Amino acid sequence: MKRFLLIYVFLHLIFSCGNQAGVNQHKPEQALPLPPAVHETLSAEQKLQVYRFDTLFERLHKAGQFNGTVIVAKDGNLLYRKALGYANRIQNELLTDSTQMQLASVSKVITATAVLMLYEQGLIKLEDPFQKYFPEFPYAEITVQQLLNHRSGLPNYIYAFNDEVARPGYKMNNEEVMDLFCFKVPKAYLKPNARFNYCNSNYALLALLIAKVSGKSYPDYLQTYIFRPLGMRHTCTIAELDTARQRVARPYNLKWQEVALDASDYVLGDKSIYSTPYDLFLFSEALFQNRLLKPETQQLAYTPYSTEKKFSNYGLGWRMRDFNDSLKKEVYHNGWWHGFRTAFHRRLKDKVTIVVLSNQLNRTTYHTWKIYQIIDNVAEGEGVEDEE
């Protein structure tokens, strides 16, 4: 009993002072406003969870196993928010909660959401052949849905067009990816809908589809209908990135060597959105509140389409785990690209959002199961490593 009282007094001191462990303190111009849905008063149980979150990430950081930013929220309550480590090690610039990082494949979630918004407007049919929108596309049987759920069988453009990607100083764009598919017609890996085959080409093509049917460029569509309406003011594509004005993290390997960009970094849809955990929290909340997509459309996105995958699955832009359990079902996406590792996880029943972004190749970025253990108050144990 005395031990519990000591812990309670310790936690009370932490959360009654100005420098909270769960929220980084920055200069006023760096601080981000809390959304209206967030309740700033935490219960004693939540404060204990925050203490454990902070202990976990501080320990990982001190051990050299985590350099990045993180947010944990549940049912609209922003529980934990932290930035640890360097944005630019050479210049000794530290990460803040407004430092933008390349989302890598987490970008696919946003691309898929944009496609489904256009589907809701009747501008796209999921069962339509992609060739309907791009008659020059040489793979006649591939549908929009098969691009979304990675069942198209297409080869990955990064490897199929490696000679072009490897050209020094070249910045490839989506139109050029389409032109190369039409001109070179690389052999498909699989027949359409044969099985799940994760492929960046699918989402590079979907970015073109968004532009074609909306009449706006892919970056402009996202800014107009997603980022600006939701207040995601630290989110943009690489095409809009201004490193002179914006706080952008440099990507590093585990030896703190900066990882160089290549031509494929400038292809959009499959990656190359830059954002922050807070902005992804806003995006997640908008989905929970059905502000971007109707519940029935989200249900389509969270449906498993690859029955050959038994333990995890893929919907329309989302990976999922425990997909047959209504209480535990989790939809998520991870990313890994040029020094960045990213994790965006959402548990649907209790509206949990976990965002972990790293600008170093820290595998611990994917260990979100440790965060769920704290939320669910279960004993520490072994978890599963997440897929990209």
C-alpha positions as CSV (number, residue, x, y, z in Angstrom):
1,M,0.0,0.0,0.0
2,K,2.9,2.4,0.9
3,R,4.5,1.6,-2.4
4,F,1.3,2.5,-4.3
5,L,1.1,5.8,-2.4
6,L,4.7,6.7,-3.3
7,I,4.0,6.0,-6.9
8,Y,0.8,8.1,-6.8
9,V,2.6,11.0,-5.2
10,F,5.4,10.7,-7.8
11,L,3.0,10.7,-10.7
12,H,1.0,13.6,-9.2
13,L,4.2,15.7,-9.0
14,I,5.0,14.9,-12.7
15,F,1.6,15.9,-14.0
16,S,0.9,18.9,-11.7
17,C,4.0,20.8,-12.9
18,G,4.5,22.6,-16.1
19,N,6.9,20.2,-17.8
20,Q,4.7,17.2,-18.4
21,A,6.4,13.9,-19.4
22,G,3.6,13.2,-21.9
23,V,3.8,16.4,-23.8
24,N,7.0,18.1,-25.0
25,Q,7.6,21.7,-24.1
26,H,8.6,24.0,-26.9
27,K,8.7,27.6,-27.7
28,P,5.2,29.0,-28.4
29,E,5.8,29.2,-32.1
30,Q,6.7,25.5,-32.2
31,A,3.8,24.2,-30.1
32,L,0.9,22.6,-31.8
33,P,-2.7,23.3,-30.7
34,L,-4.7,20.5,-29.3
35,P,-7.9,19.6,-31.2
36,P,-11.3,20.2,-29.6
37,A,-11.8,16.5,-29.2
38,V,-8.9,16.1,-26.8
39,H,-9.6,16.2,-23.1
40,E,-6.6,17.6,-21.3
41,T,-7.5,16.1,-17.9
42,L,-6.2,12.6,-17.5
43,S,-7.4,10.0,-15.0
44,A,-5.0,8.4,-12.6
45,E,-5.0,5.3,-14.8
46,Q,-4.1,7.3,-17.8
47,K,-1.3,9.1,-16.0
48,L,0.1,5.8,-15.0
49,Q,0.0,4.7,-18.7
50,V,1.7,7.9,-19.7
51,Y,4.5,7.3,-17.2
52,R,5.0,3.8,-18.7
53,F,5.0,5.1,-22.3
54,D,7.6,7.7,-21.3
55,T,9.7,5.1,-19.5
56,L,9.6,2.8,-22.6
57,F,10.6,5.4,-25.1
58,E,13.2,7.1,-22.9
59,R,14.8,3.7,-22.3
60,L,14.9,2.9,-26.0
61,H,16.3,6.4,-26.8
62,K,19.0,6.1,-24.2
63,A,19.9,2.7,-25.5
64,G,20.3,4.1,-29.0
65,Q,17.3,2.1,-30.3
66,F,14.9,5.0,-31.0
67,N,15.3,8.4,-32.6
68,G,11.9,9.8,-33.5
69,T,8.5,11.2,-32.6
70,V,5.4,9.4,-31.2
71,I,1.8,10.0,-30.3
72,V,-0.6,7.7,-28.5
73,A,-4.4,8.5,-28.3
74,K,-7.5,6.7,-27.2
75,D,-11.1,7.6,-27.8
76,G,-10.1,11.2,-28.7
77,N,-7.8,11.6,-25.7
78,L,-4.3,12.5,-26.6
79,L,-2.4,10.5,-24.0
80,Y,1.2,10.8,-25.0
81,R,3.3,13.0,-27.2
82,K,7.1,13.0,-27.4
83,A,10.0,13.9,-29.6
84,L,13.4,12.2,-28.9
85,G,16.7,12.7,-30.7
86,Y,18.0,14.5,-33.8
87,A,16.3,15.9,-36.8
88,N,19.8,16.9,-38.2
89,R,22.7,15.4,-36.3
90,I,25.4,17.5,-38.1
91,Q,23.7,20.7,-37.2
92,N,22.7,19.4,-33.7
93,E,19.1,20.2,-34.5
94,L,16.7,18.3,-32.3
95,L,13.4,16.8,-33.3
96,T,10.2,18.5,-32.3
97,D,6.6,17.5,-32.6
98,S,6.3,19.6,-35.7
99,T,9.3,18.1,-37.5
100,Q,8.1,16.5,-40.7
101,M,9.2,13.0,-41.7
102,Q,8.8,11.0,-44.9
103,L,5.9,8.7,-44.2
104,A,7.2,6.0,-46.6
105,S,4.4,3.4,-47.2
106,V,2.1,5.0,-44.6
107,S,1.4,7.4,-47.5
108,K,-0.6,4.5,-49.1
109,V,-3.3,5.0,-46.4
110,I,-3.8,8.6,-47.5
111,T,-3.8,7.7,-51.2
112,A,-6.4,4.9,-50.7
113,T,-8.6,7.3,-48.7
114,A,-8.5,9.8,-51.5
115,V,-9.5,7.1,-54.0
116,L,-12.4,6.1,-51.8
117,M,-13.5,9.7,-51.4
118,L,-13.8,9.8,-55.2
119,Y,-15.5,6.4,-55.2
120,E,-18.2,7.9,-52.8
121,Q,-18.7,10.7,-55.3
122,G,-19.4,8.2,-58.1
123,L,-16.3,9.3,-60.0
124,I,-14.6,5.9,-59.7
125,K,-15.9,2.4,-59.6
126,L,-13.7,-0.1,-57.8
127,E,-14.6,-3.0,-60.2
128,D,-13.7,-0.9,-63.3
129,P,-10.5,-1.9,-65.2
130,F,-7.8,0.7,-64.7
131,Q,-7.6,0.7,-68.5
132,K,-11.0,2.4,-68.6
133,Y,-9.4,5.6,-67.2
134,F,-6.1,5.1,-69.0
135,P,-6.8,3.4,-72.4
136,E,-3.0,3.2,-73.1
137,F,-2.4,1.1,-70.0
138,P,-1.3,-2.4,-71.4
139,Y,-2.7,-4.6,-68.6
140,A,-6.3,-4.9,-69.5
141,E,-7.6,-7.1,-66.7
142,I,-6.3,-5.2,-63.7
143,T,-9.1,-3.3,-61.8
144,V,-8.9,-0.3,-59.5
145,Q,-9.7,-2.5,-56.5
146,Q,-6.8,-4.9,-57.3
147,L,-4.4,-1.9,-57.3
148,L,-5.8,-0.9,-53.9
149,N,-5.5,-4.3,-52.3
150,H,-2.2,-5.3,-54.0
151,R,-3.7,-8.1,-56.1
152,S,-2.8,-6.7,-59.5
153,G,0.3,-8.8,-60.0
154,L,2.2,-5.9,-61.5
155,P,6.0,-5.7,-61.0
156,N,7.4,-3.0,-58.8
157,Y,8.5,-0.1,-60.9
158,I,11.5,0.6,-58.7
159,Y,13.0,-2.7,-59.8
160,A,11.4,-3.1,-63.3
161,F,12.8,0.3,-64.2
162,N,16.0,0.2,-62.2
163,D,18.2,1.7,-65.0
164,E,16.0,4.8,-64.9
165,V,15.8,5.0,-61.1
166,A,19.6,4.7,-60.9
167,R,20.3,7.7,-63.2
168,P,22.2,10.4,-61.2
169,G,20.3,13.5,-60.6
170,Y,17.1,12.2,-62.2
171,K,13.7,12.9,-60.6
172,M,11.2,10.4,-61.8
173,N,7.5,11.4,-61.8
174,N,4.3,9.4,-62.0
175,E,3.6,10.1,-65.7
176,E,7.0,8.7,-66.5
177,V,6.2,5.6,-64.6
178,M,3.1,5.2,-66.7
179,D,5.0,5.8,-69.9
180,L,7.6,3.2,-69.0
181,F,4.8,0.6,-68.2
182,C,3.2,1.4,-71.6
183,F,6.5,1.4,-73.6
184,K,8.5,-1.4,-71.9
185,V,5.4,-3.5,-70.8
186,P,7.4,-5.5,-68.2
187,K,6.1,-9.0,-67.6
188,A,3.6,-9.2,-64.7
189,Y,4.6,-11.2,-61.7
190,L,1.2,-12.8,-61.3
191,K,-2.2,-13.0,-63.0
192,P,-4.6,-10.3,-61.6
193,N,-6.2,-11.4,-58.4
194,A,-4.1,-14.6,-58.1
195,R,-2.8,-13.7,-54.7
196,F,-1.6,-10.8,-52.6
197,N,1.7,-9.2,-53.9
198,Y,2.7,-6.0,-52.2
199,C,3.8,-3.5,-54.9
200,N,4.6,0.2,-55.0
201,S,3.5,0.4,-58.7
202,N,-0.1,0.0,-57.6
203,Y,-0.2,3.2,-55.6
204,A,1.9,5.2,-58.0
205,L,-0.8,4.5,-60.6
206,L,-3.6,5.3,-58.2
207,A,-2.1,8.8,-57.7
208,L,-2.5,9.3,-61.4
209,L,-6.1,8.1,-61.2
210,I,-6.9,10.6,-58.5
211,A,-5.5,13.4,-60.7
212,K,-7.3,12.2,-63.8
213,V,-10.8,11.9,-62.3
214,S,-10.6,14.9,-59.9
215,G,-9.1,17.4,-62.4
216,K,-6.5,18.4,-59.7
217,S,-2.9,17.3,-59.3
218,Y,-2.4,14.6,-56.6
219,P,-0.8,17.1,-54.2
220,D,-3.5,19.7,-54.8
221,Y,-6.3,17.2,-54.2
222,L,-4.8,16.1,-50.9
223,Q,-4.3,19.6,-49.7
224,T,-7.8,20.8,-50.8
225,Y,-9.9,17.9,-49.5
226,I,-7.8,16.3,-46.7
227,F,-4.9,18.2,-45.3
228,R,-6.2,21.8,-45.1
229,P,-9.8,20.9,-44.0
230,L,-8.4,18.7,-41.2
231,G,-5.8,21.2,-40.0
232,M,-2.9,19.0,-41.1
233,R,-0.7,22.0,-41.5
234,H,2.6,20.1,-41.3
235,T,1.7,17.6,-44.1
236,C,2.6,17.8,-47.8
237,T,4.2,15.7,-50.6
238,I,7.8,16.0,-51.5
239,A,6.7,18.1,-54.5
240,E,5.6,20.9,-52.0
241,L,8.4,20.4,-49.5
242,D,10.3,23.6,-48.6
243,T,13.3,22.7,-46.4
244,A,14.2,26.4,-46.1
245,R,10.9,27.1,-44.3
246,Q,9.8,23.8,-42.9
247,R,11.3,21.6,-40.2
248,V,12.2,18.4,-42.1
249,A,14.1,15.5,-40.6
250,R,17.2,14.1,-42.4
251,P,17.2,10.3,-42.9
252,Y,20.0,8.2,-41.3
253,N,21.1,4.7,-41.1
254,L,22.1,3.0,-37.9
255,K,25.7,4.5,-38.1
256,W,24.3,8.0,-38.4
257,Q,25.2,8.3,-42.0
258,E,22.7,10.3,-44.0
259,V,20.8,8.3,-46.6
260,A,20.7,9.9,-50.1
261,L,17.5,10.3,-52.1
262,D,17.1,8.7,-55.6
263,A,14.9,9.2,-58.6
264,S,12.0,7.2,-57.2
265,D,11.6,9.5,-54.2
266,Y,9.7,11.9,-56.4
267,V,7.1,9.4,-57.5
268,L,3.9,10.0,-55.4
269,G,1.1,7.9,-54.1
270,D,3.2,4.9,-52.8
271,K,5.3,7.1,-50.5
272,S,6.8,10.7,-50.4
273,I,4.2,12.3,-48.1
274,Y,5.9,14.2,-45.2
275,S,4.0,14.6,-42.0
276,T,4.0,14.5,-38.2
277,P,2.4,12.2,-35.6
278,Y,0.0,15.0,-34.6
279,D,-1.2,15.4,-38.1
280,L,-1.8,11.7,-38.5
281,F,-3.7,11.8,-35.2
282,L,-6.0,14.4,-36.8
283,F,-6.4,12.2,-39.9
284,S,-7.2,9.1,-37.7
285,E,-9.8,11.1,-35.7
286,A,-11.4,12.3,-38.9
287,L,-11.9,8.7,-39.9
288,F,-13.2,7.6,-36.5
289,Q,-15.7,10.5,-36.8
290,N,-16.7,9.6,-40.4
291,R,-15.7,13.0,-41.6
292,L,-13.7,11.7,-44.6
293,L,-15.5,8.5,-45.5
294,K,-18.9,7.0,-44.6
295,P,-18.9,4.0,-42.3
296,E,-19.8,1.6,-45.1
297,T,-16.9,2.8,-47.2
298,Q,-14.5,2.4,-44.3
299,Q,-15.9,-1.1,-43.9
300,L,-14.8,-1.8,-47.5
301,A,-11.4,-0.5,-46.7
302,Y,-11.1,-2.7,-43.6
303,T,-12.3,-5.9,-45.2
304,P,-9.6,-8.6,-45.8
305,Y,-9.3,-9.4,-49.5
306,S,-6.5,-12.0,-49.4
307,T,-7.9,-15.2,-48.0
308,E,-4.6,-17.0,-48.5
309,K,-3.2,-14.8,-45.7
310,K,-4.2,-16.4,-42.4
311,F,-2.7,-14.2,-39.6
312,S,-2.7,-10.8,-41.1
313,N,-4.4,-9.4,-44.2
314,Y,-4.8,-6.4,-46.5
315,G,-7.8,-4.3,-47.2
316,L,-8.0,-1.2,-49.4
317,G,-4.9,0.7,-48.3
318,W,-4.7,-0.9,-44.8
319,R,-3.0,-3.9,-43.3
320,M,-5.0,-5.6,-40.6
321,R,-4.5,-7.9,-37.7
322,D,-7.0,-9.8,-35.6
323,F,-9.4,-9.1,-38.5
324,N,-12.0,-11.6,-37.3
325,D,-12.1,-10.3,-33.8
326,S,-14.4,-7.3,-33.4
327,L,-12.8,-6.2,-30.1
328,K,-9.1,-6.5,-31.1
329,K,-9.3,-5.7,-34.9
330,E,-6.4,-3.4,-35.8
331,V,-5.9,-1.6,-39.1
332,Y,-2.5,-0.2,-39.8
333,H,0.3,0.5,-42.2
334,N,4.1,0.7,-41.7
335,G,6.8,2.2,-43.9
336,W,10.5,1.8,-44.5
337,W,12.3,4.1,-46.9
338,H,15.7,5.7,-47.1
339,G,16.4,5.9,-43.4
340,F,12.8,6.5,-42.3
341,R,10.7,3.9,-40.5
342,T,7.1,4.7,-39.8
343,A,4.1,3.1,-38.0
344,F,0.5,4.2,-38.1
345,H,-1.8,1.9,-36.1
346,R,-5.5,2.1,-35.2
347,R,-7.6,-0.2,-33.1
348,L,-11.2,0.3,-34.2
349,K,-13.3,-0.8,-31.2
350,D,-11.8,1.6,-28.6
351,K,-10.5,4.2,-31.1
352,V,-6.8,3.8,-30.3
353,T,-4.3,5.7,-32.5
354,I,-0.6,5.0,-32.3
355,V,1.9,6.9,-34.5
356,V,5.6,6.3,-34.3
357,L,7.9,7.9,-36.8
358,S,11.7,7.5,-36.9
359,N,14.3,9.1,-39.2
360,Q,16.8,6.4,-38.3
361,L,16.4,2.7,-39.2
362,N,15.2,1.7,-35.7
363,R,13.3,-1.6,-35.7
364,T,11.6,-0.6,-32.5
365,T,9.4,1.8,-34.5
366,Y,7.3,-1.2,-35.3
367,H,7.0,-2.5,-31.8
368,T,3.5,-1.1,-31.2
369,W,2.5,-4.2,-29.4
370,K,4.4,-2.9,-26.4
371,I,2.2,0.2,-26.5
372,Y,-0.9,-1.9,-26.6
373,Q,0.3,-3.9,-23.7
374,I,0.5,-0.7,-21.6
375,I,-3.0,0.4,-22.8
376,D,-4.5,-3.0,-22.0
377,N,-2.5,-3.4,-18.8
378,V,-1.1,-6.8,-19.6
379,A,2.3,-8.2,-18.6
380,E,5.2,-7.6,-20.9
381,G,6.0,-10.4,-23.3
382,E,7.0,-11.2,-26.8
383,G,5.2,-9.5,-29.7
384,V,5.2,-9.8,-33.4
385,E,7.3,-7.7,-35.8
386,D,5.1,-5.7,-38.1
387,E,5.2,-5.9,-41.9
388,E,5.9,-2.8,-44.0
